[in-house]
Amino acid sequence: MRLGSDALKLPESARHTPVEQLERAAKEGLEGLFFRSILHLSPQLDPGELRAVRERADELGLYLEAGLGRVNPYNIAESPEPRALGDGDTVAGYRRMMEAAASIGITELWGETATIKPYEGRFAYDRFRTDVPWANQLAATAGYLTRLAPIARDLGIHVNLETHEEITTFELVLLVEEVGPDVVGVTFDTANVLQRAEHPVWAARRIAPYVRQTHIKDAGLFRWPDGLAFQMRPVGDGVVDIGEILPILLEHNPDLHLSLEVRDYGGAPGLPKRGADRRAAISLYDPEWIAGHPDLTVEELSAYFLLVQRYEERVAAGEVPDHAGYAALPWTLEAAWEYVRRSRDHVRAVVER
């Protein structure tokens, strides 16, 4: 297992070219970078630009991963670039992206079914859209992946759907098995599953056979009157037990790359980027939220609440700050890098054990 990072979440990543980002990663002792879109390496998929990134990664001994982005037809339009690449033909645009990735040896491509939205409560998640049921979105996603499957097979590519905030691991397993595990896999975000009230270790066991990419992330959970608040923390300072999860993943994929996903740095000292610490509500007591999780069992929910209780005990003991205390800490550039280094060192120690 090699330990790297999501490239775009490293501090001030937007100020640096992909090659410069690789060089920064190597300087920080990271072993690779995960770019969320192949378009981040070259917006027009220029072969020379792509080769330059690949060659620099190889020179530095770093792994290089990338993504396709959205694969849910109900929100693909939120990222218009792939359709533009196909001159209006969305599938052609995705084909170009997949071919470009394969041309530089990237065959594990991240995908997502939605992105979190800037609304409170359940409406932050496309799962609870009122214009189209989630079941319809899942069916459309399966249909679109089925259209991409022949291209993926020809190129030797897997499209790896993230355990994103809006989708459950139960649903991901069904999608992988419906479209085919030879072309679809999972990107395991170790903390996002908390937003669907899934226990990270239980989730790992469900999806481990299909995990081909990762976002190694941690978060604290805090009780609120209408449910729980989710707050990102350095890996090891939240409720996610990486030490228990990694052996489960290792059993199925010993060459899996571990890519940290760290807290965004917005660029203005003291001011977090949108979403960094806002109250991401897990509306556990909302009847609509409950009805939207038919696979969640009493046993897993009980184990999940034990995580919350144990974390409350850590807060009470002064081991970690409470929600308000952590949110009030200055979010400077140095604090952002300390977050990266603390996470890196914790995961590395776990891997060595």
N, C-alpha and C positions, 0 to 999 in steps of 0.2 A: 504494500500500500504506500503510495507516494502522496505527500501532503502539499497541496497548493491552495489556490483561492479563486473565487469568482472575481474576474478581472475588474468588472465595472463597479464593484463595491469597495475596492481598495481606495483609500483617501486620495482625492483629487485626480481620479482616473481620467476624467474628461479632459484634463489639461495635457495628457500624454498620448503619443501614438501607440499603437499596439506593440511595436518593437520596444519602445521606451518602457511600456508597462511590463514586458517580459524582463527587462533589465532591472527594473525596480523590484520585481518579485524575487529574482535571483539574489539581489543584494540583501533582501529580508530573510533569506534562508528558506524560501518557498520553492517547491519542486515542480510547479506547473501553474497554468492559468486556464480558466474556464470562461470563454467569452459567450455571452448569451445569444449572440447571433453571429453567423459567419459574416454578416454585413458590417459588423464592428471591425473586422480585419480589413475589409475593402468594400465600401458602399456600392461600388459598381462591379464588384467581383473581378477586379483587374488581376490577371494571372501573375503579373510581376509583383504586385503588392502582396498577394497571397503567398507567393514563394518566399519573399523576403521575410515575412513573419515566420513561416515554417523553418527556414534556414536558421534564423536567429534563435528560435526555440531549441533547435537541435544543437546549435553551438553551445548553448547554455545548459544543455542536458535537461530541459524542461518538457513536461507533457503539455499538449495543446489540445483543448476541447472547445467545442462551439455549439451553436444551436440554430434551430429553425424559427423558434418563437411560437406564435399562436397557431393552434391547429383545430380550434373550435370555430366552425363557420359562422357562428353567431357573434363572434368578436374579432375575426380575422381583419375586418375593416378598420379596427383600431390601430393596426400597423399596416399602412397602405403600401409599404416598400416592395413586398414580394409580388403583389399584383402588378405594380409598375415595372418590375423587372421582366414580367411576361407580357408587357404591352397590353395589359388588360386581362390576360389569361393567367388566373391565379395559380393553377396547377403548373403551368409552364414556368412561372416565377419560382415556385418551390423546387421544381426540377433543376433550374439553374443553380439555386443555392446548394442543393444536394450534390450536384456534379462538381461544383467549385470546392466544396468541403472534401469530397473524395479525392480530388486532384492533388490535395496536399496531405493526404493520409488521415483526415479526420472522418471517422466512420461512426462515432457516437455523437448524436445530435440531440440536444435538449429541446423539449417542446412543452408548452403549457396550455391548459384549457381555459384560462382567464387570468386576469390580474386583479389584485385588491383595489377597490375604489374608495374615494375619499368621503365615505358616508359612515354614519354611526350605525352600530348594531348589525343585524343580519344583512342589510342592504349594501354593506361593503363587499359582499361576495356575490358573484354572478349566479351562484347556486339558488339565490332567492330572488332573482329577477322576476318581475310581475308580467313582463311581456311574452316570455317564453319559458315553459317549465324546464327544470333541470334535466329531466328525463329526455326531453327533446334535444337538448344541447348535447347530452352524452351520445344519443343515437346519431346526431349529425357529425360529431367528432369521430365516432367509429366509421361512419361512411366516408369521411374525408381521408382518414388514415388508410382505409381500404383502397382508395384511389391512388394514394402515394405508395402503397405497398410494392407494386411491381417495380417502381423506380428504385425503391430502397433495396429490393432483392438484387436487382441488376448491379447496384453499386456497392453491395455489401454493407449497407448502412442500417443502424437502429435509430429510430426516433424514440427518445426516452422521456416519457411524460412525467413532469414533476408532481410530487405530492404537494401540490399548491394549496393555498388557503381554502379554495372553494370545493375541492374534490376529496373523496375519501379513498383510503387504500383498498377498501372493498371494491369500489367502482373501478379503480385503476387495474386491479387484477382481472376484472371482467373485460375491460377494454383490451388489455394485452392478449388475453386468451381468445377473444373474438377476432381480432385482426391478425394475430399470429406472433408468438414470441421470437420468431426469426427476424422480424422487422420492427417490433415495438418492445420497448423496455420501460424502465422506471428510473427517474432521477429522484433519489431519496433525500428530501429536505427533512432533517431530523427534528426540526421544531415546528414546521408548518402543520404537522399532523395534530398538534395540540389544539389548533383552532377548530378542528372537527371533533374535539373531545376524545381523540384516540391516544392511547398510551404509546409513547415512542417505541418501547421495546416490543410490545404486542404488534405494533404496525410493522416493525422491522421483520418480525417472523413471518408476517403475511406476504410481504413483497420481496423478501431477500432473494428468491430464485430469479427475479427479474430485474434486480437493481444493477445498472450499468454506469450510472453517474451519481454524484452526490452534491448536496449542499450541507455541510456540517455546521450546524447552527444551534444555539441554545436560547432559552427564554425563561423568564420568571412568570409565574401565574399568581394573580392576586384577586381575592374576592371583592366583587362589587355588588351593589344592591340588586342589579339585574343580571348577574352572571359572574364572569371572570374577565380580568384584563390581562393582556398578553404584552410583555415588554422584553425586547431583545436584550440579552446579556452576553458577555464573553463566554465562550465555551468552557464549561466547568462551573460557572456561576449561576446556572439556572436549574431547571428540573430534569433536563435530558441527561441520561447516564450513558455517555459515549463508551465508557468502558464495558458496559453490558451489550451495547449495540454492535460494536465493531466485530467481535467474534462471530456474531450471527451473519454479518455480511461477508466476512472473510471466508467462511465455510463454503459459500457459493461462488465467490469471485475474489480469489486471493490477489488479483492484479488491479483491483478497483482503485481508482484515484479518489482521494479525499479532498474536496474543494471547500474551503471555508467560505461561508457567507457572513460577512461582518456588517455591522451597523453603518448605514450611510453617513458620509461626511458631506454636509451641504456646502462647505466652502466659506461660510461666514462664522468666524469664531464665536462660540457661545450659542449659536442658533442651529439646532438640528434640522436636517432636511425633512421635508414633509414625510410623515409616516414613521420617522425614526422612533418616536416615543409616544405617538398619539394613542389614545385609548382604543385598542383593537378589541372590541367587545366580543366575548364568546357568550351569546345570549341563551344560556342553558335553560332558563326558566320560561322562555317564550314558547307557547304551544306550536307556533309555526316552525321554530327551530327544532323542537323535539320531533315533530312529524317529518322533518326533512332528514332525519338520521335513522332510518328503519333498521340498519344493520348493527347499530350500536347496542351492545349487550349490557345488562346490569353488572356482570362480572368485570367487564372492562371499565365501565364508568366508575365502579367502586375503586379499582386500582388507580384510575386517573385522579380521583379525589384524594387518594392517599398521597400522590405526588404533591398535590396542593398543600395538604396538611404538613408533610415533611418540610416543604419549602417555607411555610409559615414559621415552623420551628427554627429554621436557619435564620430567618429574619429576626425573630424574637431573641435569638442568641447573639445577634450582632455579627453573624458571619457574612451576611450580604445586606445591602441597603434595601429599605422598603421602596415601594413604587415611587412615591413622591420624592424621597431622598435621592434616588438614582436619577430621576428626570431632572432634578434641579442642578446636577453636577455640570460644570462648564463643558461644552462639547467643542474642544479646541482640536486643531490638527494633531497635536501631540497626543491628546486623549484618544483620538481615532486610531492612531498608530499603536498606542498601548493596547487598545482593544484587539487589534490584529495580533500583536505579539503574545498577548496573554492567551488568546485562543490557540494560536500556533503551538505554543509551548505545552499547553495542556493536552492537546490531541497527540502531539509527538510523544509525550510521556506515556500516554495510554497505549499508543502503537508499540512503543518499545517494550512495555510490560507484556 
